Amino acid sequence: MTDYKIEFTGRATIRLHHGDCMEALPGMKENQYELAIVDPPYGIGILSQFKGCDMGKSMFAQTKATDHSDWDSCKPTREYFIELLKVSCNQIIWGGNYFIDHLRSTRCMVSWDKMNGTNNMSDFEIAWTSFDKACRRFSMHHFSAGYGKKIHICQKPVALYKWLLANYAKDGDRILDTHGGSMSIAIACWDLGFDLDLWELDADYFAAGVDRLRRHISQGQFDL
């Protein structure tokens, strides 16, 4: 697949690539990025959790959940993790509990406490990190970011990425994201001044994410 790139420059340089990260990673330099923050498919078939729900009334009705039912059926390959760890000095990998066989033991896991209460979604998500630090938790209600504005079923809050950058990135760090999705991380990097290279394979998600970032930049809005 040919890599198509859109670049935003200003308070940061944000490069959004429409393409397959597995075609791009082998051509990158060792330790090219100071920090990779990624959220690859967990391979758990997340949409199966909502079988029997009225998707027309669901909080996911506005996403592509109904016509992309197989995107979360497979985990990334071992090759993906080998390449990711080669091109980045440090990593934060969401869903790390599903990829333990490809990662070493670590002192530092971080979690997003969704403050769910009672529903069919997990109370928190776990990220594996390469840092030698204590485990930490970010708490934000799962519905705080406004589900009516979601463009991806697994969209994470911008505030979560800002918290990660504030706690695990240093000024001047170059950030890598291999599975951009809704591009919440792009908004966080723009607002905090971190250069970012991001890949997203799905054409519709890519277009929606680019539009989301463009509107954020043009309106100067505060996006959770």
Secondary structure as the mmCIF struct_conf table of DSSP 4:
data_model
#
loop_
_struct_conf.conf_type_id
_struct_conf.id
_struct_conf.beg_label_comp_id
_struct_conf.beg_label_asym_id
_struct_conf.beg_label_seq_id
_struct_conf.end_label_comp_id
_struct_conf.end_label_asym_id
_struct_conf.end_label_seq_id
STRN STRN1 TYR A 4 THR A 9
BEND BEND1 GLY A 10 ALA A 12
STRN STRN2 THR A 13 HIS A 18
BEND BEND2 GLY A 19 GLY A 19
HELX_RH_AL_P HELX_RH_AL_P1 CYS A 21 ALA A 24
HELX_RH_3T_P HELX_RH_3T_P1 LEU A 25 GLY A 27
BEND BEND3 MET A 28 MET A 28
HELX_LH_PP_P HELX_LH_PP_P1 LYS A 29 LYS A 29
TURN_TY1_P TURN_TY1_P1 GLU A 30 ASN A 31
STRN STRN3 TYR A 33 VAL A 38
BEND BEND4 GLY A 43 ILE A 44
HELX_RH_3T_P HELX_RH_3T_P2 ILE A 46 PHE A 50
TURN_TY1_P TURN_TY1_P2 LYS A 51 GLY A 52
BEND BEND5 CYS A 53 CYS A 53
TURN_TY1_P TURN_TY1_P3 MET A 55 LYS A 57
BEND BEND6 SER A 58 SER A 58
TURN_TY1_P TURN_TY1_P4 MET A 59 ASP A 67
TURN_TY1_P TURN_TY1_P5 SER A 69 ASP A 72
BEND BEND7 SER A 73 CYS A 74
HELX_LH_PP_P HELX_LH_PP_P2 LYS A 75 THR A 77
HELX_RH_AL_P HELX_RH_AL_P2 ARG A 78 VAL A 87
STRN STRN4 SER A 88 TRP A 94
TURN_TY1_P TURN_TY1_P6 GLY A 95 GLY A 95
HELX_RH_3T_P HELX_RH_3T_P3 GLY A 96 TYR A 98
HELX_RH_3T_P HELX_RH_3T_P4 ILE A 100 HIS A 102
BEND BEND8 LEU A 103 LEU A 103
BEND BEND9 ARG A 107 ARG A 107
STRN STRN5 MET A 109 ASP A 113
BEND BEND10 THR A 118 MET A 121
BEND BEND11 ASP A 123 ASP A 123
STRN STRN6 PHE A 124 THR A 129
BEND BEND12 LYS A 133 LYS A 133
STRN STRN7 ARG A 136 SER A 139
TURN_TY1_P TURN_TY1_P7 HIS A 142 ALA A 145
HELX_RH_3T_P HELX_RH_3T_P5 TYR A 147 LYS A 149
BEND BEND13 ILE A 151 HIS A 152
TURN_TY1_P TURN_TY1_P8 ILE A 153 CYS A 154
HELX_LH_PP_P HELX_LH_PP_P3 GLN A 155 PRO A 157
HELX_RH_AL_P HELX_RH_AL_P3 VAL A 158 TYR A 168
TURN_TY1_P TURN_TY1_P9 ASP A 171 GLY A 172
STRN STRN8 ARG A 174 ASP A 177
BEND BEND14 THR A 178 THR A 178
TURN_TY1_P TURN_TY1_P10 GLY A 181 SER A 182
HELX_RH_AL_P HELX_RH_AL_P4 SER A 184 LEU A 192
TURN_TY1_P TURN_TY1_P11 GLY A 193 GLY A 193
STRN STRN9 ASP A 195 GLU A 200
HELX_RH_AL_P HELX_RH_AL_P5 ALA A 203 GLN A 219
TURN_TY1_P TURN_TY1_P12 GLY A 220 GLY A 220
#
